[in-house]
Amino acid sequence: MPKSVDFSGRPFHFIGIGGIGMSAIAHILTERQLPVFGSDIKPSHITKRLEERGAHIFWQQDAINFDRWRSPDGAASAAATVDPAHLPQVVCSTAINESNAEYCAARDLGCEIFHRSDVLAALIAEHDSIAVAGTHGKTTTSSALGYTLMQAGLDPTIVIGGEVNAWGGNARAGQSVHLVAEADESDGSLVKFRAKIGIITNIELDHPDRYTGLEETIEVFKRFEQHTDRIVASIDCPTIRAHFQPDVSYSLDRSSGADYSVDDIQYSAAGTTAQIWERGECLGQLQLQLLGAHNLSNALAVIAVARMLGVEFTAIAAALAEFGGARRRFELRGTIDDIQLIDDYAHHPSEIAATLKAARLRASATTPARRVVAVFQPHRYSRTQAFFQEFAESLASADVIVLSDIYSAGEAPIAGVSGQDLADEVVRQTGRSGDVFYRAALQEITELLSQTLKMGDFVLFLGAGNLNQIIPDTIEAYRNHQVSSTDP
């Protein structure tokens, strides 16, 4: 029988507490006044927030972090000297392997060790939960749904994979029965969740490091469906349409027969408007700040679930009109000389294509139109190899394309798969050698941009790695270059 997570007062210790998924759960536990300990390599605004709420954080992942739990004589084994009921419950993510010194110490001490998803599954089981799954759009959909339920007075608990200004982070501890959480397929952990309502936004192969192909990905979502009381899904996705029968469907095609659909759609640089239909009845008009068809689809999922929970459409529309999105999702990070620098988490060809389409919508709103500059850091060698042609095709719509080396995320290099190889493929497909640049190091990208950006450019920093860290440096380097170029 699997171990159960104990929320009655026993302490928790998170190895890698500053991670986006780990910190969200740790935040909920601190809000429940449970003792929370953890470790990380360096401080961040996320760890600072946890410390302010009472978490004790060590700044190394080392066996000494468990000294407080050892017996007075310093024994490393818990078997004879330490009562297991007094030991912390240790939480790890997939990023922590069994050779980690802190993990080994916890195991030797006799601590119960849980994957992050086990603790989230226990929280989901405690609530009337909504689990948001899908290859793309999980963070935007779950944060928009959480915000909508919050504004409607349902006071939800929220656990997501991104930060939202509305509640100052990636988690919110509500007092009601409702919980909104992301259900992640990257490590297959979504099959552990038993939610009242599940959302599936779309299904594509995105993690070739784990799944052999789309069919294996579909099977994981099938298991998620089987464990969920009711499924809400987009039938605009051909994979969902072919393999799933959602209890509640949504679509951007009014003629699709979906339970929730739209017409009279207008996409503009200021946002999106559309008329919303619920099973043949017009609910009214929706206005979004978020750009593009993909975000209108995400909003339909929110509307469908909120209506299932009894929220009036007027309240839903008011909340969605106010919602500005999650951080790192088309997030404006700075402006200089009318150059706008946007941070976006897009790391799959479909996401890049959707993001660049939204960027073009905004860039074309001025006269003359702004240039769209795509700065892309490929994420994982396996993903870059699997979608090599598709990445090149999705980037081709930008006016200027800058590629960095691949962010490995711990993977070993693959021969013939590099940032330079991808840049060469973009040139081969587009014939635009003068508009495509490769720079191996992030500092080199900063230098390139400081010299090549023009007034009014719309610059997107795309990727799931650490590319966004150079945005402040790019602004400063551009400013210095402008000063030096005008000096007599």
Residue pairs with C-beta under 8 A, 6 or more apart in sequence:
3 112
3 114
3 118
4 122
5 89
5 114
5 118
5 119
5 122
6 89
7 29
7 32
7 34
7 122
7 126
9 34
9 35
10 34
10 35
10 85
10 88
10 89
11 34
11 35
11 36
11 37
11 88
11 89
12 26
12 29
12 34
12 35
12 36
12 37
12 88
12 89
12 90
12 91
12 119
13 36
13 37
13 38
13 39
13 65
13 66
13 88
13 89
13 90
13 91
13 106
13 111
14 22
14 23
14 25
14 26
14 36
14 37
14 38
14 39
14 90
14 91
14 92
15 38
15 39
15 61
15 90
15 91
15 92
15 93
15 96
15 100
15 102
15 103
15 106
16 22
16 38
16 39
16 40
16 61
16 92
16 93
16 95
16 96
17 23
17 26
17 36
17 38
17 39
17 40
17 47
17 50
17 55
17 57
18 38
18 40
18 41
18 42
18 43
18 44
18 46
18 47
18 50
18 57
19 93
19 95
20 46
20 161
20 162
20 163
20 170
21 93
21 116
21 161
21 184
22 38
22 91
22 93
22 116
23 46
23 47
23 49
23 50
23 169
23 170
23 171
24 159
24 160
24 161
24 169
24 170
24 171
25 91
25 116
25 119
25 120
25 123
25 159
25 171
26 36
26 38
26 50
26 55
26 91
27 49
27 50
27 53
27 169
27 170
27 171
27 173
28 123
28 157
28 159
28 171
28 173
29 36
30 36
30 50
30 53
30 54
30 55
31 53
31 173
32 173
33 54
35 88
36 50
36 54
36 55
36 56
37 55
37 56
37 57
37 58
37 65
37 88
38 50
38 55
38 56
38 57
38 58
39 57
39 58
39 59
39 60
39 61
39 62
39 65
39 102
40 47
40 57
40 58
40 59
40 61
41 59
41 60
41 61
42 59
43 57
43 59
46 169
46 170
47 55
47 57
49 168
49 169
50 57
51 57
58 65
61 100
61 101
61 102
62 101
62 102
62 105
63 101
63 102
63 104
63 105
65 102
65 105
66 102
66 105
66 106
66 109
66 111
69 82
69 86
69 87
69 88
69 109
69 111
70 76
70 82
70 109
71 81
71 82
73 81
75 81
75 82
76 105
76 108
76 109
77 108
77 109
77 110
78 84
78 87
78 108
78 109
78 110
78 111
79 110
82 109
82 110
84 110
84 111
84 112
87 109
87 110
87 111
87 112
88 106
88 111
89 111
89 112
89 114
90 103
90 106
90 111
90 112
90 113
90 114
91 113
91 114
91 115
91 116
91 118
91 119
92 103
92 113
92 114
92 115
92 116
93 115
93 116
94 115
94 116
94 186
94 187
95 410
96 103
97 103
98 104
98 107
103 113
106 113
107 113
115 189
116 189
117 184
117 187
117 189
117 190
117 192
117 193
118 192
120 159
120 181
120 189
120 193
121 189
121 192
121 193
121 194
123 129
123 157
123 159
123 179
123 181
124 131
124 179
124 181
124 193
124 194
124 195
125 194
126 179
127 157
127 177
127 178
127 179
128 177
128 178
128 179
128 196
129 178
129 179
129 180
129 181
129 193
129 195
129 196
129 197
130 145
130 178
130 179
130 180
130 181
130 195
130 196
130 197
130 198
130 199
130 305
131 181
131 182
131 183
131 190
131 193
131 195
131 197
131 198
131 199
131 224
131 228
132 138
132 141
132 142
132 145
132 180
132 181
132 182
132 183
132 198
132 199
132 201
132 301
133 182
133 183
133 184
133 185
133 190
133 198
133 199
133 200
133 201
133 221
133 224
134 141
134 199
134 200
134 201
134 202
134 203
135 185
135 201
135 202
135 203
135 204
135 205
135 206
135 217
135 348
135 350
136 201
136 202
136 204
136 206
136 294
136 348
136 350
136 351
136 354
137 201
137 202
137 294
137 297
137 298
138 160
138 161
138 182
138 183
138 184
138 201
139 160
139 161
139 162
139 182
139 326
139 329
139 345
140 290
140 295
140 298
140 325
140 326
140 329
141 199
141 201
141 298
141 301
141 302
142 158
142 160
142 161
142 180
142 181
142 182
143 158
143 160
143 162
143 164
143 166
143 323
143 325
143 326
144 298
144 299
144 302
144 320
144 323
144 325
145 180
145 199
145 301
145 302
145 305
145 306
146 156
146 158
146 160
146 164
146 167
146 172
146 180
147 164
147 166
147 319
147 322
147 323
148 302
148 306
148 311
148 315
148 316
148 319
148 320
148 323
149 155
149 156
149 178
149 180
149 306
149 309
149 311
150 156
150 158
150 166
150 167
150 172
150 174
150 319
151 315
151 318
151 319
151 322
152 306
152 311
152 315
152 316
152 319
154 174
154 176
154 178
154 309
154 311
155 174
155 175
155 176
155 178
156 172
156 174
156 176
156 178
156 179
156 180
157 171
157 172
157 173
157 174
157 176
157 178
157 179
157 180
158 167
158 171
158 172
158 174
158 179
158 180
158 181
159 170
159 171
159 179
159 180
159 181
159 182
160 170
160 171
160 180
160 181
160 182
160 326
161 170
161 182
161 184
162 170
162 326
162 327
162 328
162 329
162 345
163 169
163 170
163 326
163 327
163 328
164 170
164 326
164 327
165 324
165 327
166 323
178 309
181 193
181 195
183 189
183 190
183 193
183 195
183 198
183 224
184 190
185 206
185 207
185 217
185 220
185 221
185 224
186 206
186 207
186 210
187 210
188 210
188 220
190 220
190 221
190 224
191 220
191 223
191 224
191 227
193 224
193 227
193 228
194 227
194 228
195 227
195 228
195 229
196 228
196 229
196 230
197 228
197 229
197 230
197 231
197 232
197 305
197 308
198 224
198 225
198 228
198 230
198 231
198 232
199 231
199 232
199 233
199 301
199 305
200 221
200 224
200 225
200 231
200 232
200 233
200 234
200 237
200 240
200 244
200 246
201 233
201 234
201 237
201 297
201 298
201 301
202 234
202 236
202 237
202 239
202 240
203 214
203 217
203 218
203 221
203 237
203 239
203 240
203 243
204 214
204 217
204 239
204 348
204 350
205 211
205 213
205 214
205 217
205 386
206 217
206 348
206 383
207 217
207 383
208 382
208 383
208 385
208 386
209 380
209 382
209 383
209 411
211 217
211 220
214 239
218 239
218 243
221 244
222 243
222 244
225 231
225 244
230 247
230 248
230 308
231 244
231 246
231 247
231 248
232 246
232 247
232 248
232 249
232 250
232 301
232 304
232 305
232 308
233 240
233 244
233 246
233 248
233 249
233 250
234 240
234 249
234 250
234 251
234 297
234 300
234 301
235 241
235 246
235 249
235 250
235 251
235 256
235 258
236 251
236 252
236 253
236 256
236 297
240 246
248 259
248 260
248 304
248 308
249 256
249 257
249 258
249 259
249 260
250 258
250 259
250 260
250 261
250 297
250 300
250 301
250 303
250 304
251 258
251 260
251 261
251 300
252 261
252 262
252 265
252 293
252 296
252 297
252 300
253 261
254 261
254 262
254 263
254 277
259 278
259 279
259 304
260 276
260 277
260 278
260 279
260 300
260 303
260 304
260 307
261 276
261 277
261 300
262 274
262 275
262 276
262 277
262 286
262 296
262 300
263 274
263 275
263 277
264 273
264 274
264 275
264 285
265 272
265 273
265 274
265 293
265 296
266 272
266 273
266 274
267 291
267 292
267 293
267 361
268 361
268 365
269 291
269 361
269 362
269 364
269 365
270 289
270 365
271 287
271 288
271 289
271 290
271 291
272 286
272 287
272 288
272 290
272 291
272 292
272 295
272 296
273 285
273 286
273 287
273 288
274 285
274 286
274 296
275 282
275 284
275 285
275 286
276 282
276 283
276 284
276 285
276 286
276 300
276 303
276 313
276 317
277 283
278 303
278 307
278 313
283 303
283 313
284 313
284 314
284 317
285 317
286 299
286 303
286 317
286 320
286 321
287 317
287 320
287 321
288 295
288 296
288 299
288 320
288 321
288 323
289 321
289 322
289 323
289 324
289 325
290 296
290 298
290 299
290 323
290 325
290 330
291 330
291 358
291 361
291 362
292 354
292 355
292 357
292 358
292 361
293 354
294 354
294 358
295 358
299 320
302 316
302 320
303 313
303 316
303 320
306 316
307 313
307 316
325 331
327 343
328 343
328 344
328 345
328 468
329 344
329 345
330 342
330 344
330 355
330 358
330 359
331 342
331 343
331 344
332 340
332 341
332 342
333 341
333 342
333 343
333 461
333 468
333 471
333 472
334 340
334 341
334 471
334 472
334 475
335 341
336 475
336 478
336 479
337 455
337 456
337 478
337 482
338 455
338 456
339 453
339 454
339 455
339 456
339 457
339 458
339 459
339 478
340 370
340 457
340 458
340 459
341 459
341 461
341 471
341 474
341 475
342 359
342 458
342 459
342 460
342 461
343 461
343 468
343 471
344 355
344 460
344 461
344 462
345 351
345 463
345 464
346 352
346 354
346 355
346 462
346 463
347 378
347 379
347 383
347 462
347 463
347 464
347 465
348 383
348 387
349 387
349 390
349 391
349 393
349 394
350 394
352 374
352 376
352 391
352 394
352 395
352 462
353 393
353 394
353 397
355 460
355 462
356 372
356 374
356 394
356 395
356 397
356 398
356 460
357 397
359 372
359 458
359 460
360 372
360 397
362 370
362 458
363 369
363 370
363 371
363 372
363 458
364 370
366 456
370 456
370 457
370 458
371 399
371 400
371 454
371 456
371 457
371 458
372 397
372 398
372 399
372 400
372 457
372 458
372 460
373 398
373 399
373 400
373 401
373 402
373 449
373 453
373 457
373 458
373 459
373 460
374 395
374 398
374 400
374 401
374 402
374 460
374 462
375 402
375 404
375 445
375 449
375 459
375 460
375 461
375 462
375 467
376 391
376 395
376 401
376 402
376 403
376 404
376 462
376 463
376 467
377 403
377 404
377 405
377 406
377 407
377 419
377 442
377 461
377 462
377 463
377 465
377 466
377 467
378 384
378 391
378 403
378 404
378 406
378 407
378 419
378 422
378 463
379 406
379 407
379 409
379 463
379 464
379 465
380 406
380 407
380 408
380 409
380 411
381 406
381 408
381 411
381 412
381 413
381 414
381 417
382 411
382 414
384 391
384 406
384 414
384 417
384 422
385 414
385 417
388 417
388 421
388 422
388 425
389 425
391 422
391 425
392 422
392 425
392 426
392 428
392 429
393 429
395 401
395 403
395 426
396 426
396 429
396 430
398 460
399 435
400 435
400 436
400 437
400 452
400 457
401 423
401 426
401 435
401 436
401 437
402 436
402 437
402 438
402 439
402 445
402 448
402 449
403 419
403 420
403 422
403 423
403 426
403 436
403 437
403 438
403 439
404 419
404 438
404 439
404 440
404 441
404 442
404 445
404 467
405 418
405 419
405 440
405 441
406 413
406 417
406 418
406 419
407 463
407 464
407 465
407 466
407 467
409 465
419 438
419 440
420 438
420 440
423 436
423 437
423 438
426 432
426 436
427 433
427 436
430 436
437 448
437 452
439 445
439 447
439 448
442 466
442 467
442 469
442 470
443 470
443 473
445 467
445 470
445 474
446 470
446 473
446 474
446 477
447 477
449 459
449 474
449 477
449 478
450 474
450 477
450 478
450 480
450 481
451 481
453 459
453 478
459 474
461 467
461 468
461 470
461 471
